[in-house]
Amino acid sequence: MDNLEIANILNQIADLMDIKGENTFKINAYRKAARAIEELAENINEIYSKDKLKEIPGVGESIAEDIKELIEKGKCQRLKSLKEKIPAKLSELMDIKGLGPKKVAFLYKKFKITTVPQLKKLIGSHKLKKLFGWGEKSEQNILEGINLYKRFKERFPLGQIYPYAIALKEKLKKMPFVEQIEICGSFRRRKETIGDLDILVTSKNPKKMIDFFVNLPEIEKVNAKGATKVNVILKQGARRQNGVEADLRVVKPENFGAALHYFTGSKSHNIQIRKMGMERRLRINEYGVFKIKNHPVIRPGAPSNDGAKSKIKNLLRIGGREEKDIFRAVGLPFIPPEIRENEGEIEAAQKNNLPHLIKEKDIKGDLHLHSNWSDGENSILEIAKTCQKRGYQYMAITDHSSPLGIINGLNPSRILKQIETIKKINKKLRNFYIFSGIEVDINKDGSIFLPNKILKKIDLVVAGVHSSFRLSKEQMTKRVIKAIQNLNVDILAHPTGRLINKREPYEIDISAIIKEAQRTKTILEINAFWSRLDLNAPNARLAKENEVKLVISTDAHSLNHLNYLTFGVDTARRGWIEKKDVINTLSLNELLKFLKRKG
């Protein structure tokens, strides 16, 4: 079994234990172990062979035995025992917003509900609203959750599928019969959710390439297989019922650049490029760029047969081996994949005014990190050393201060102790600085959970909404505006509160927030945690257009989460963001000066 399969089973065990009402500490240990295994760079089978399973965060004696059993026998007695008492399908219901383990358990015991269709039928009968503790509002919330679940269940968050897609690409890349390889489509454009994967390769032996691919352990099912193309289902991701679909296409080297552009998309972008080609007496498709000889000019909008090999004999091939051939043919510079959405990138390219998109190497530090003082897994010193290894100049510890007891939030006394601790650690560090920070809750009325006399003692104040998400648009907008008017608030965290595929953004006038952020000199966050990516790309672009500064932070709760920075940078690039727009591209001295400007 691979990392993905084992993480999936551990999550399923945790879900069933949760529904059964077992010890919370034990349940959280399974979830922590599953998360750690999902994020492992090393294959868990190799870790097992070295007898180092218990070195994985969250893996103790009991979980290590379960993993050992899964690797050696392909099954687990603990999961089998749980399934004998509780239907495994119940864990799927926990993916529906508004349902926790206790409610799922109640629905099963009271109504024998095990599937989403059964649940929807129960909601339609209105039997739930007559029961104590449920009511009409609960019915509405669950129905909303079902609709959200149905809408998103076929799309994977980018961050969830990314490590497995990259690992698959690297495995194929090492094969001697693979010459070039790239994953195209929405994955290459780094959209926040991925419907499927389009893998493009060139190979001297297409048959061998196809045969090797379909026999990989990562493949769950082969849907269709041809001489140069195969469609498969990859093994399911953690907590998912269906794996992601993938197409592998083998093309000739002289076609690779054209196919790369074509299958990267977006469709709207490609149509505009083809129209520009038509105006130049060119035919552009996935096979290359062709000059039309002795043929009338093809007008934009006229019928074409770009999707298949052209039957016109008077075509002269002039490019297609490299992707830049496509852009050069229509008089454009190379357009980065992340902004190929036909949202002004072609016009900007025509004027030689494309943005110089931010790169991950531009980031000098992470300004939203959680330690084990609140709900993080690692000590401040451990985080600092890891950030130094990443080449950062600084970081900010922004543990929670919140009325929500479940996150072990810091009170004023503990905040002052943490500030002193950070000062002591800073004295021991060379060429690195830790900002004392806090992620403080914005109360329902827009006030800040901590008093200003405490906020003034903190280097960096990050404020965010963590409760009362169902306010009206007017109420939520006023709430957030009041918060960022506080002179001690430096950064607004995850401004729309969404959780990809789980929770819609709360109702808020983001344009009004951006304008107020510009007026108050408040920094808006692009939260790089893959389940958030908030601000999203369109809102980040709107902030840039209004000259609002941004910060790209991971919101990391463990050392592995620091790697999520790449998703924040991808989101920023999709929003046309440049290095100059982001404050944590500044050097330490530049940032120290910059942070003084609001207060």
C-alpha positions in Angstrom: 0.0 0.0 0.0 1.1 3.5 -0.7 0.9 6.7 1.4 -2.4 7.8 -0.1 -4.1 4.4 0.6 -2.9 4.2 4.2 -3.8 7.9 5.0 -7.3 7.2 3.6 -7.7 4.1 5.8 -6.5 6.0 8.9 -8.9 8.8 8.2 -11.7 6.3 7.8 -10.9 4.7 11.1 -10.9 8.1 12.8 -14.3 8.9 11.2 -15.9 5.6 12.4 -14.4 6.0 15.8 -15.8 9.6 16.0 -19.2 8.4 15.0 -19.0 5.6 17.6 -18.1 8.2 20.2 -14.7 6.9 21.2 -11.9 8.8 22.9 -11.3 12.2 21.3 -7.5 12.1 21.9 -7.3 8.7 20.2 -9.4 10.0 17.2 -7.2 13.1 16.8 -4.1 10.9 16.9 -5.4 9.0 13.9 -6.2 12.2 12.0 -2.8 13.7 12.8 -1.1 10.5 11.6 -3.1 10.4 8.4 -2.3 14.1 7.7 1.4 13.5 8.3 1.4 10.4 6.0 -0.4 12.4 3.2 2.4 15.0 3.4 5.4 12.6 3.6 8.0 13.1 0.9 9.2 9.5 1.5 7.3 6.3 0.6 5.9 4.9 3.8 6.9 1.4 2.7 10.6 2.5 2.9 10.0 4.1 6.3 8.5 0.7 7.4 11.5 -1.2 6.1 13.7 1.0 8.2 11.5 0.4 11.3 10.9 4.1 11.7 7.1 4.3 11.6 6.9 5.8 15.1 9.0 8.7 14.0 6.0 9.9 11.9 4.2 12.7 13.8 1.1 11.2 15.6 2.1 7.6 15.0 2.4 5.7 18.3 2.5 2.1 19.1 -1.1 1.3 18.3 -1.2 3.2 15.0 2.2 1.8 14.0 0.8 -1.7 14.4 -2.2 -0.8 12.2 0.1 0.5 9.5 2.4 -2.5 9.7 -0.7 -4.7 9.3 -1.8 -2.8 6.3 1.6 -3.0 4.6 2.1 -6.7 5.3 -1.5 -8.0 4.8 -3.3 -5.3 2.9 -6.0 -5.1 5.6 -6.5 -3.9 9.1 -8.4 -5.7 11.9 -9.3 -2.4 13.6 -11.1 -1.1 10.5 -12.8 -4.5 10.1 -14.1 -4.4 13.7 -15.4 -0.9 13.3 -17.2 -1.7 10.0 -18.9 -4.6 11.8 -20.5 -2.1 14.1 -20.9 0.9 11.9 -21.5 1.1 8.1 -18.4 2.5 6.5 -20.5 4.7 4.2 -21.4 6.8 7.2 -18.0 8.5 7.0 -19.1 10.0 3.7 -21.8 11.9 5.5 -19.2 13.7 7.6 -18.0 15.5 4.5 -21.4 17.3 4.4 -21.3 20.7 6.0 -23.6 20.9 9.1 -23.1 17.3 10.1 -20.6 16.2 12.8 -20.1 12.7 14.2 -22.8 13.0 16.8 -25.4 14.0 14.3 -24.3 11.3 11.8 -24.6 8.7 14.6 -28.0 10.0 15.6 -29.3 9.8 12.0 -28.1 6.3 11.7 -29.6 5.1 15.0 -32.9 6.9 14.6 -33.5 6.7 10.8 -31.0 4.2 9.5 -29.5 6.8 7.2 -26.3 5.7 5.5 -26.2 7.5 2.2 -26.6 11.1 0.9 -29.8 10.3 -1.1 -31.4 8.8 2.0 -30.5 11.9 3.9 -31.9 14.2 1.3 -35.2 12.2 1.3 -35.3 12.5 5.1 -34.9 16.3 4.9 -37.7 16.4 2.4 -40.0 14.6 4.8 -39.4 17.4 7.4 -39.3 14.8 10.2 -36.1 16.3 11.6 -37.4 19.7 12.3 -39.9 18.2 14.8 -37.1 16.8 16.9 -35.5 18.6 19.8 -32.1 20.0 18.9 -32.7 20.1 15.2 -35.4 22.3 13.8 -36.0 24.1 10.5 -32.7 25.9 10.5 -30.8 22.6 10.9 -32.7 21.2 7.9 -31.8 24.2 5.8 -28.1 24.0 6.8 -27.9 20.3 6.0 -29.7 20.7 2.6 -27.2 23.5 1.8 -24.4 21.2 2.8 -25.7 18.4 0.5 -26.0 20.8 -2.4 -22.4 22.0 -1.8 -21.2 18.4 -1.5 -22.9 17.4 -4.8 -21.5 20.4 -6.6 -17.9 19.8 -5.5 -17.5 16.1 -5.0 -16.1 15.6 -8.5 -13.4 18.3 -8.2 -10.4 17.9 -6.0 -8.7 20.9 -4.3 -5.4 21.6 -6.0 -3.4 21.0 -2.8 -5.0 17.6 -2.2 -4.1 16.2 -5.6 -0.8 18.1 -6.2 1.6 15.9 -4.3 0.3 12.7 -5.9 0.3 14.3 -9.4 3.8 15.6 -9.0 5.0 12.2 -7.7 3.4 10.4 -10.6 5.0 12.9 -13.1 8.4 12.3 -11.5 8.0 8.5 -11.6 7.2 8.7 -15.3 10.0 11.2 -16.0 12.6 8.6 -14.8 11.5 6.0 -17.4 14.0 5.6 -20.2 11.3 5.7 -22.9 9.9 9.1 -21.7 11.5 12.1 -23.4 9.3 15.0 -22.4 6.4 15.1 -19.9 4.0 17.8 -18.5 0.7 17.8 -16.7 -1.6 20.2 -18.6 -5.1 21.5 -18.1 -6.4 23.3 -15.0 -3.5 21.7 -13.0 -0.9 23.6 -15.1 -2.9 26.8 -14.8 -3.0 26.1 -11.0 -6.7 26.5 -10.6 -7.9 26.0 -7.0 -9.8 22.8 -7.9 -9.0 20.1 -10.4 -11.5 18.0 -12.3 -9.0 15.7 -14.0 -5.4 15.4 -15.0 -4.1 15.7 -18.6 -0.7 14.1 -18.8 1.2 14.8 -22.0 4.4 12.9 -23.0 6.7 12.3 -25.9 8.1 8.8 -26.2 10.1 6.7 -28.8 7.9 3.7 -27.8 4.3 4.8 -27.3 3.1 1.2 -26.8 5.6 0.5 -24.0 4.7 3.9 -22.5 1.0 3.1 -22.4 1.5 -0.5 -21.1 3.8 0.8 -18.3 1.3 3.5 -17.3 -1.7 1.3 -17.0 0.2 -1.1 -14.8 1.3 1.5 -12.2 0.1 0.8 -8.6 -1.4 4.3 -8.6 -4.0 3.2 -11.2 -7.4 2.1 -9.8 -9.1 1.4 -13.1 -8.5 1.6 -16.8 -11.5 3.1 -18.6 -10.2 3.2 -22.2 -6.9 2.3 -23.8 -5.6 3.1 -27.3 -2.4 3.2 -29.2 -1.4 6.7 -28.1 -4.0 7.6 -25.4 -5.3 6.0 -22.2 -8.0 7.1 -19.7 -7.7 5.9 -16.1 -9.0 6.5 -12.6 -6.3 7.1 -10.1 -6.6 5.7 -6.6 -8.9 7.8 -4.3 -7.6 10.6 -2.2 -8.1 10.7 1.6 -11.8 10.9 2.6 -12.9 10.8 -1.1 -15.2 8.2 -2.6 -13.9 8.6 -6.2 -10.4 8.9 -7.5 -9.4 11.6 -9.9 -9.6 10.8 -13.6 -6.5 11.1 -15.8 -5.7 11.0 -19.5 -2.3 10.1 -20.8 -1.5 11.3 -24.3 1.6 10.3 -26.2 2.5 12.8 -29.0 5.3 13.2 -31.5 8.2 15.5 -30.4 7.5 18.0 -33.2 3.9 18.3 -31.8 4.7 18.6 -28.1 4.7 22.4 -27.9 1.5 22.8 -29.8 -0.2 20.0 -27.8 1.1 21.6 -24.5 -0.6 24.9 -25.3 -3.8 23.3 -26.6 -4.3 21.0 -23.6 -3.3 23.6 -21.1 -6.1 25.9 -22.1 -8.2 27.7 -21.1 -10.6 27.0 -23.9 -11.5 30.7 -24.2 -7.8 31.7 -24.4 -7.1 29.1 -27.1 -10.0 30.3 -29.2 -8.6 33.8 -29.2 -5.2 32.6 -30.2 -6.6 30.5 -33.0 -8.6 33.6 -34.2 -5.4 35.6 -34.3 -3.8 32.9 -36.3 -6.7 32.8 -38.8 -6.2 36.6 -39.4 -2.5 35.8 -40.3 -3.5 32.9 -42.7 -2.4 30.4 -40.1 -4.0 27.3 -38.8 -3.2 26.6 -35.1 -4.2 23.3 -33.4 -2.7 20.7 -31.1 -0.5 19.4 -34.0 1.3 22.6 -34.7 1.3 25.9 -36.5 0.6 25.7 -40.2 0.7 28.4 -42.9 -2.1 28.2 -45.4 -0.8 28.5 -49.0 -3.0 29.7 -51.9 -6.1 29.7 -49.7 -8.6 32.4 -48.9 -8.1 34.1 -45.5 -10.2 32.4 -42.9 -12.3 34.9 -41.0 -12.8 34.7 -37.3 -15.9 32.8 -36.4 -15.9 30.8 -39.6 -16.2 27.0 -39.2 -12.9 25.1 -38.8 -11.6 21.7 -38.1 -8.9 22.5 -35.6 -9.7 19.5 -33.4 -8.4 16.9 -35.9 -5.6 16.6 -38.4 -6.2 19.0 -41.2 -7.2 17.5 -44.6 -6.1 20.6 -46.4 -3.0 19.6 -48.5 -1.6 23.1 -49.0 -0.4 23.6 -45.5 3.2 24.4 -44.6 4.3 23.5 -41.1 6.1 26.4 -39.4 6.1 25.5 -35.7 4.8 23.4 -32.9 7.8 21.7 -31.3 8.0 24.3 -28.6 5.1 26.1 -26.8 6.6 29.6 -27.6 6.1 28.8 -31.3 2.4 29.3 -30.8 2.8 32.8 -29.3 5.5 33.8 -31.7 3.3 32.9 -34.7 0.7 35.4 -33.6 3.2 38.1 -32.6 2.9 37.7 -28.8 5.5 37.1 -26.1 5.1 33.9 -24.0 2.1 34.2 -21.7 2.4 32.3 -18.4 -0.1 29.4 -18.0 -1.6 30.8 -14.8 -3.1 33.8 -16.5 -4.4 32.1 -19.7 -8.1 32.7 -19.0 -8.9 35.3 -21.7 -9.2 38.0 -19.1 -7.0 40.6 -20.6 -3.7 38.7 -20.9 -3.7 38.7 -24.7 -4.4 42.5 -24.8 -1.6 43.0 -22.3 0.8 40.9 -24.3 0.0 42.9 -27.5 1.0 46.0 -25.6 4.1 44.3 -24.1 2.5 45.0 -20.7 2.3 41.5 -19.2 2.9 41.5 -15.4 6.2 40.2 -14.1 4.5 37.5 -11.9 5.8 36.8 -8.4 7.9 33.7 -7.9 8.3 31.5 -4.8 11.9 32.5 -4.5 10.8 36.1 -4.0 9.3 35.3 -0.6 11.6 36.3 2.3 9.5 35.1 5.2 6.2 33.7 6.5 4.0 36.0 8.5 1.2 33.6 9.7 2.4 30.6 11.6 1.1 28.7 14.6 3.2 27.1 17.3 2.4 24.6 20.1 1.5 27.6 22.3 -1.9 27.3 20.7 -3.0 24.7 18.2 0.3 24.2 16.2 2.4 21.0 16.5 5.9 22.5 16.8 7.9 24.8 19.1 8.8 28.3 18.1 12.5 27.4 17.9 11.7 24.3 15.6 9.7 26.5 13.3 12.5 29.2 13.2 15.2 26.7 12.3 13.0 25.2 9.5 12.3 28.7 8.1 16.0 29.5 8.2 16.7 26.3 6.2 14.2 27.5 3.6 16.3 30.7 3.2 13.9 33.0 4.9 15.1 36.2 6.7 12.2 36.3 9.2 8.9 34.8 10.3 6.0 35.7 12.6 4.5 33.5 15.2 0.7 34.3 15.1 -0.9 32.0 17.6 -4.6 32.3 18.2 -6.3 34.6 20.7 -9.9 33.6 20.6 -13.0 32.9 22.7 -13.1 29.5 21.0 -11.7 27.2 23.6 -10.9 24.4 21.2 -7.9 26.1 19.8 -6.1 26.8 23.1 -6.0 30.6 22.4 -3.6 32.9 24.2 -4.9 35.3 26.9 -3.1 38.5 27.6 -0.9 36.9 30.3 0.3 34.1 28.0 0.8 36.6 25.1 3.3 38.6 27.2 5.1 35.4 28.2 5.4 34.4 24.5 6.7 37.9 23.6 9.5 37.4 26.2 10.2 33.9 24.9 10.5 35.2 21.4 12.9 37.9 22.5 15.2 35.3 24.1 15.1 33.1 21.0 15.9 36.1 18.8 19.1 36.7 20.8 20.3 33.2 20.0 19.6 33.4 16.2 21.9 34.8 13.6 20.7 36.5 10.4 17.1 35.7 11.3 14.3 37.5 13.1 11.1 36.3 14.7 8.2 38.8 14.9 5.9 38.4 17.9 2.5 38.2 16.4 -1.1 37.1 17.1 -4.0 35.9 15.1 -6.8 37.6 17.0 -10.6 37.1 16.5 -12.8 39.8 15.1 -15.9 39.8 17.4 -19.4 39.8 15.9 -19.7 43.6 16.4 -16.3 44.3 14.7 -14.3 44.9 17.8 -11.1 43.0 18.4 -11.0 40.2 21.0 -7.9 41.6 22.7 -7.6 45.1 24.3 -5.5 47.7 22.4 -3.0 48.0 25.3 -2.0 44.4 24.6 -2.1 44.7 20.8 0.3 47.6 20.9 2.9 45.4 22.5 2.8 42.9 19.6 4.9 43.3 16.4 2.3 42.0 14.0 -1.4 41.8 14.5 -3.4 39.5 12.2 -7.1 39.7 12.6 -9.7 37.3 11.2 -13.3 36.1 11.4 -13.6 32.7 13.0 -17.3 32.6 14.1 -20.8 34.0 13.3 -20.4 33.3 9.6 -24.1 33.8 8.8 -24.4 37.5 9.2 -26.0 39.5 6.4 -23.7 41.0 3.8 -24.2 44.4 5.3 -23.5 43.2 8.8 -20.4 41.2 7.8 -19.0 44.1 5.8 -19.5 46.6 8.6 -17.9 44.1 11.0 -14.7 43.6 9.0 -14.4 47.3 8.1 -14.6 48.3 11.8 -11.9 45.7 12.6 -9.4 47.0 10.0 -10.0 50.6 11.1 -8.2 49.6 14.3 -4.8 51.2 14.0 -3.2 48.1 15.7 -4.5 45.7 13.0 -1.8 45.1 10.4 -3.2 42.2 8.3 -6.7 40.9 7.6 -6.5 37.1 7.5 -8.4 34.9 5.0 -10.8 37.8 4.1 -13.8 35.9 2.8 -13.7 32.9 5.2 -14.2 30.2 2.6 -13.1 26.6 2.8 -12.7 25.1 -0.7 -15.3 22.3 -1.3 -16.6 22.6 2.2 -17.7 26.2 3.0 -18.8 29.0 0.7 -17.4 32.5 1.4 -19.5 34.4 3.9 -21.6 37.2 2.5 -19.3 40.2 2.3 -18.8 43.2 0.0 -15.2 42.5 -0.9 -14.9 45.7 -3.0 -15.8 47.8 0.0 -13.3 45.9 2.2 -10.5 46.4 -0.4 -11.3 50.1 -0.6 -11.2 50.5 3.2 -8.0 48.4 3.3 -6.4 50.9 0.9 -7.6 53.9 3.0 -6.4 52.4 6.3 -3.2 50.9 4.9 -4.3 47.4 6.0 -2.6 44.4 4.3 -4.8 41.7 2.9 -3.7 38.1 3.1 -3.5 35.4 0.4 -3.8 32.5 2.8 -1.7 29.7 1.1 -3.3 26.8 3.0 -4.8 24.8 0.1 -8.2 24.5 1.7 -8.5 28.3 1.8 -6.5 30.1 -0.9 -8.2 33.3 0.3 -8.1 35.9 -1.1 -8.8 34.1 -4.3 -7.1 35.1 -7.6 -9.9 37.6 -8.9 -10.0 39.3 -5.5 -6.2 39.5 -5.3 -6.2 41.2 -8.7 -8.8 43.6 -7.6 -6.7 44.5 -4.5 -3.7 45.1 -6.7 -5.7 47.4 -9.0 -6.7 49.4 -5.9 -3.0 49.5 -4.7 -3.7 47.4 -1.6 -0.6 45.5 -0.4 -0.8 41.8 0.0 0.9 39.1 2.1 1.3 35.5 1.1 1.3 33.3 4.3 0.9 29.6 4.9 -1.2 29.6 8.1 1.0 26.6 8.9 0.2 24.5 12.0 3.0 22.0 11.3 6.4 22.1 9.6 5.1 20.3 6.6 2.5 23.1 6.1 5.3 25.5 5.2 5.4 23.8 1.8 1.9 25.1 1.1 3.5 28.4 0.2 3.6 27.3 -3.4 -0.2 27.3 -3.6 -0.4 30.8 -2.3 2.2 32.0 -4.9 0.2 30.1 -7.6 -3.0 31.9 -6.5 -1.1 35.2 -6.5 0.2 34.6 -10.0 -3.3 33.8 -11.2 -4.3 37.2 -9.8 -1.5 38.9 -11.8 0.4 39.7 -8.6 4.0 40.9 -8.8 6.8 40.9 -6.3 6.3 44.6 -5.6 2.6 44.0 -4.5 3.6 41.6 -1.6 5.1 42.7 1.6 6.9 39.5 2.5 9.1 39.9 -0.5 10.7 42.8 1.4 14.0 42.4 3.2 13.9 42.4 7.0 15.0 46.0 7.3 12.5 47.1 4.6 9.7 45.2 6.3 10.4 46.7 9.7 10.1 50.2 8.2 7.0 49.3 6.2 5.1 48.0 9.2 5.3 51.3 11.0 3.3 53.1 8.4 -0.3 52.3 9.7 0.0 53.2 13.4 
